[in-house]
Amino acid sequence: MRNSVYNSKVPLIAVKKLYKRDETNGFKFVVCIDGSKKSYKSLESAVALSFDERDSLLICFAPTPDRVAFGTTIKAKVEEFMAKY
């Protein structure tokens, strides 16, 4: 697993426990954004996978000097990807 995490050429999805979506619970997706193309590709993959209205998406990013602008950029990317899928 460690080698996959550090040397992955594509977005990596780690599954802690395999379970099915039921009537009350959706899947939870967590994406960490650092401003790189890979992190935005991971965000796009998470948006594409979270197609059910019960799914939730948590986006984490490190504080930056202009975190308001960074947050606005992330929001715009999420909206762009949601429109795509």
N, C-alpha and C positions, 0 to 999 in steps of 0.2 A: 504494500500500500504506500509506503513512504516514497519509493521510487516513482510510483505513478503520480503522486502529488507534486513532486519537485520537477519532474521531467515530462509532464503532460503537454502534448502539442494541441490538445483540444480542451474545451471546458470539461471539468471533472465533476461528476455528481456522486457524492458519498451518501449511501443509504445506510442509516443506522439500524433500522428494523424494517423488514418488508411487511407491508400491510395494504389492504384494499381500502379504497375510498368507500365510505358508507353514506347513509342518508343524512347524517348529522355532521360528520367531520370531513374536511378536505385535507389536502396535503399542505405542508408548510415548507416554503422555500426560503433559504437564506443566501444572500449574495453580498460579497464584500467588494466594494468599488474603490479603486485607487487612482482612477483616471486613465488607466492603460486600455489599449484596444482589447486585450484579453478579458479584462474585467467587464467591459461593456458587452463583449460576446457572451460571457457567462450570464449577464443580466438578460440579454436577449433570449438565451436558452431557457432561463427560469420563467420568463414571461410566456414563452411558447408552451412550456410544460404546465403552467398554472392556468389552464383554460376553464376550469370549473369555477363557478361563482363561490363555492365554499373554500377554495384554496386561498392561502395567504402568502404574501411575499414580504419578507423583511430585508431591507437594504441597509447595510452598514458601510460607513465610510469614515476614514480618519479625519480628525479636525485639520483644517487647512486655514491659512491666513484669511482667505475669502470664502468661508464655508457657505455663506448664503448663495453666492454665485455657483458654487459647486453643487449645492442642493438643487438649484434651479436647473442646472445642466442635467442632473440625474433625473429629475422629474420630467424634463422634456424627452429624454431618451426612453423612459418608461412609457410615456404617452405615444411616442413614435412606434415602439415595439408592439404596444397593445393594439394600435390601429392596423399594424401589419398582420397580426394574428387574430 
